[in-house]
Amino acid sequence: MKYELIVFDWDGTLLDSAGAIVQAIQSACRDLNLSVPDDSRARHVIGLGLVDALRHAVPDLSPDRYQEMVERYRFHYLAGDHQLTLFKGIPQMLERLHATGHILAVATGKSRAGLDRALDHSGLRSLFQASRCADECHSKPHPQMLEELTALFGISKESTVMIGDTSHDLLMANNAGVDGLAVTYGAHPHDHLLEYKPTACLHSVRELDLWLQNYA
């Protein structure tokens, strides 16, 4: 196989959650009487660690109010996260990759508690051998998450691929020296993702699955 280690982003790549994240950011801003970012600005920060996301989405928020904003964001997101679903075809794709001997991992801007909750709710925990989160590593696009995962399994950069729906995922892959696959059904638009020169740009889970069958 070309890629022994396949690393997935979570939100917007496996889970159809981009819209819920945008709404939670905007609702939290309204609660705190802050300027509400438009959909495009709020979508751009998906995949970043929470503090880095706040710096971009709510630039007029002072650091001493970050915790207040985090609490309101989590209140709104957690109120509906049990209703979020995986993109159609994701479980079957992951099961096939697992069965063919690929090592599967997650690199996400979520917190460890948030990812654990999502893994349990989705039923996917048993398919992933490892994961890295933004509260235990540098936030994307820093390469630490990928560097730790490749080191953990002793896998070369050439045998690793990062799959994500944002420029943060692709830039992290570039910074780590691994191939990056872009999916356009999540947070960031096709033209923006192409700027980061992904190995391929796929427009659906079906396209992603076929690409992995042929090239991974």
C-alpha positions as CSV (number, residue, x, y, z in Angstrom):
1,M,0.0,0.0,0.0
2,K,1.2,3.6,-0.7
3,Y,-0.2,5.1,2.5
4,E,0.2,3.0,5.7
5,L,-1.1,5.8,7.9
6,I,-4.3,7.7,6.9
7,V,-5.1,10.7,9.2
8,F,-8.5,12.3,9.1
9,D,-9.8,15.6,10.3
10,W,-13.1,15.3,12.1
11,D,-15.5,18.2,11.7
12,G,-16.5,18.7,8.1
13,T,-14.5,15.7,6.9
14,L,-16.2,12.8,8.8
15,L,-18.9,14.6,10.7
16,D,-21.4,16.9,9.0
17,S,-20.9,19.6,11.6
18,A,-19.7,22.8,9.9
19,G,-23.1,24.5,9.9
20,A,-23.6,23.7,13.6
21,I,-20.2,25.2,14.5
22,V,-20.9,28.4,12.5
23,Q,-24.2,28.8,14.3
24,A,-22.7,28.2,17.7
25,I,-20.0,30.8,17.1
26,Q,-22.6,33.3,16.0
27,S,-25.0,32.6,18.8
28,A,-22.2,32.9,21.4
29,C,-21.3,36.4,19.9
30,R,-24.9,37.5,20.2
31,D,-25.0,36.3,23.8
32,L,-22.0,38.5,24.6
33,N,-23.1,41.5,22.6
34,L,-20.1,41.1,20.2
35,S,-20.0,41.7,16.5
36,V,-21.3,38.6,14.8
37,P,-19.0,37.1,12.1
38,D,-20.7,36.3,8.8
39,D,-20.9,32.7,7.7
40,S,-17.7,32.8,5.6
41,R,-15.6,34.2,8.4
42,A,-17.0,31.7,11.0
43,R,-16.5,28.8,8.6
44,H,-12.9,29.8,8.0
45,V,-11.9,29.0,11.6
46,I,-13.3,25.5,11.6
47,G,-10.5,23.1,12.3
48,L,-8.4,25.5,14.4
49,G,-8.0,25.2,18.2
50,L,-10.6,27.2,20.0
51,V,-8.3,30.1,21.1
52,D,-6.9,30.5,17.5
53,A,-10.4,30.3,16.1
54,L,-11.6,33.1,18.4
55,R,-8.7,35.4,17.5
56,H,-9.8,35.2,13.8
57,A,-13.6,34.9,14.1
58,V,-14.0,37.6,16.9
59,P,-11.0,39.9,16.6
60,D,-12.5,42.5,18.9
61,L,-12.8,40.0,21.8
62,S,-10.2,40.7,24.5
63,P,-8.2,37.7,25.8
64,D,-9.7,38.1,29.3
65,R,-13.1,37.2,27.8
66,Y,-12.0,34.1,25.9
67,Q,-13.2,31.7,28.6
68,E,-16.6,33.5,28.6
69,M,-16.9,33.0,24.8
70,V,-15.8,29.4,25.0
71,E,-18.4,28.6,27.6
72,R,-21.2,30.2,25.4
73,Y,-19.9,28.5,22.3
74,R,-19.9,25.1,24.0
75,F,-23.4,25.7,25.4
76,H,-24.8,26.3,21.9
77,Y,-22.8,23.5,20.2
78,L,-23.5,20.8,22.8
79,A,-27.2,21.6,22.8
80,G,-27.4,20.0,19.4
81,D,-24.3,17.9,18.8
82,H,-26.2,14.7,19.5
83,Q,-28.3,15.4,16.4
84,L,-25.2,15.6,14.1
85,T,-24.5,12.8,11.7
86,L,-21.6,11.3,9.8
87,F,-21.5,12.0,6.1
88,K,-23.2,9.2,4.2
89,G,-20.7,6.5,3.4
90,I,-18.1,7.4,6.0
91,P,-18.5,4.3,8.3
92,Q,-18.3,1.9,5.3
93,M,-15.2,3.6,4.0
94,L,-13.4,3.5,7.3
95,E,-14.3,-0.1,7.9
96,R,-12.9,-1.1,4.5
97,L,-9.7,0.8,5.2
98,H,-9.4,-0.8,8.6
99,A,-10.0,-4.2,7.1
100,T,-7.3,-3.8,4.5
101,G,-4.7,-3.0,7.2
102,H,-4.3,0.7,7.1
103,I,-3.6,2.6,10.3
104,L,-6.3,5.1,10.8
105,A,-6.0,8.2,13.0
106,V,-7.7,11.6,13.7
107,A,-6.0,15.0,13.9
108,T,-8.6,17.6,15.0
109,G,-9.1,21.1,16.3
110,K,-11.6,19.6,18.9
111,S,-10.6,19.2,22.5
112,R,-9.9,15.7,23.9
113,A,-13.2,15.7,25.7
114,G,-15.0,16.8,22.6
115,L,-13.4,14.2,20.4
116,D,-14.0,11.4,22.9
117,R,-17.7,12.4,23.1
118,A,-17.9,12.4,19.3
119,L,-16.1,9.0,18.9
120,D,-18.5,7.4,21.4
121,H,-21.6,9.0,19.8
122,S,-20.5,8.0,16.3
123,G,-19.5,4.5,17.1
124,L,-16.2,4.9,15.3
125,R,-13.8,4.6,18.2
126,S,-12.7,1.0,17.4
127,L,-11.6,2.0,13.9
128,F,-9.0,4.5,15.0
129,Q,-5.7,3.5,16.5
130,A,-4.7,7.0,17.7
131,S,-5.8,10.7,17.7
132,R,-4.4,14.1,18.5
133,C,-6.4,17.1,19.6
134,A,-5.8,20.9,19.8
135,D,-5.7,21.0,23.6
136,E,-2.8,18.5,23.7
137,C,-0.8,19.7,20.7
138,H,-0.2,23.0,18.9
139,S,-3.2,24.0,16.8
140,K,-3.3,23.4,13.1
141,P,-1.5,24.3,10.9
142,H,1.5,23.5,13.1
143,P,2.8,20.0,12.2
144,Q,3.0,18.6,15.7
145,M,-0.1,16.4,15.4
146,L,1.1,14.7,12.3
147,E,4.7,14.5,13.6
148,E,3.6,12.7,16.8
149,L,1.3,10.3,14.9
150,T,4.0,9.3,12.4
151,A,6.5,8.9,15.2
152,L,4.0,6.8,17.3
153,F,3.7,4.2,14.6
154,G,7.1,4.5,13.0
155,I,5.6,5.4,9.7
156,S,7.5,7.5,7.1
157,K,6.2,10.8,5.8
158,E,6.0,9.3,2.4
159,S,3.6,6.6,3.7
160,T,1.3,9.1,5.4
161,V,-1.7,11.1,4.1
162,M,-3.8,13.8,5.8
163,I,-7.4,14.2,4.7
164,G,-9.3,17.4,5.5
165,D,-11.8,20.0,4.5
166,T,-9.9,23.1,5.4
167,S,-6.8,25.0,4.4
168,H,-5.6,24.5,8.0
169,D,-5.5,20.7,7.3
170,L,-3.7,21.0,4.1
171,L,-1.2,23.5,5.4
172,M,-0.5,21.2,8.4
173,A,0.2,18.4,5.9
174,N,2.5,20.7,3.9
175,N,4.3,21.7,7.1
176,A,4.8,18.1,8.2
177,G,6.0,17.0,4.7
178,V,3.1,14.6,4.1
179,D,0.6,14.4,1.3
180,G,-2.7,16.2,1.8
181,L,-6.1,15.3,0.4
182,A,-8.8,17.9,0.2
183,V,-12.6,17.3,0.4
184,T,-14.9,20.1,-0.7
185,Y,-18.1,19.0,1.0
186,G,-17.1,20.5,4.4
187,A,-16.1,24.0,5.6
188,H,-13.8,25.6,2.9
189,P,-14.6,26.1,-0.8
190,H,-12.9,24.3,-3.6
191,D,-10.9,27.2,-5.0
192,H,-9.5,28.1,-1.6
193,L,-8.4,24.5,-1.0
194,L,-6.7,24.3,-4.4
195,E,-4.4,27.2,-3.3
196,Y,-2.6,24.7,-1.0
197,K,-1.8,22.2,-3.7
198,P,-3.5,19.0,-2.4
199,T,-2.5,15.7,-3.9
200,A,-6.2,15.5,-5.0
201,C,-9.4,17.4,-4.4
202,L,-12.5,15.2,-3.9
203,H,-16.1,16.5,-4.0
204,S,-17.9,13.7,-2.2
205,V,-17.4,10.8,0.2
206,R,-17.9,8.5,-2.8
207,E,-15.1,10.2,-4.7
208,L,-12.8,10.1,-1.7
209,D,-13.5,6.4,-1.2
210,L,-12.8,5.6,-4.8
211,W,-9.6,7.6,-4.7
212,L,-8.4,5.7,-1.6
213,Q,-9.3,2.4,-3.2
214,N,-7.2,3.3,-6.2
215,Y,-4.2,5.1,-4.7
216,A,-3.9,4.2,-1.0
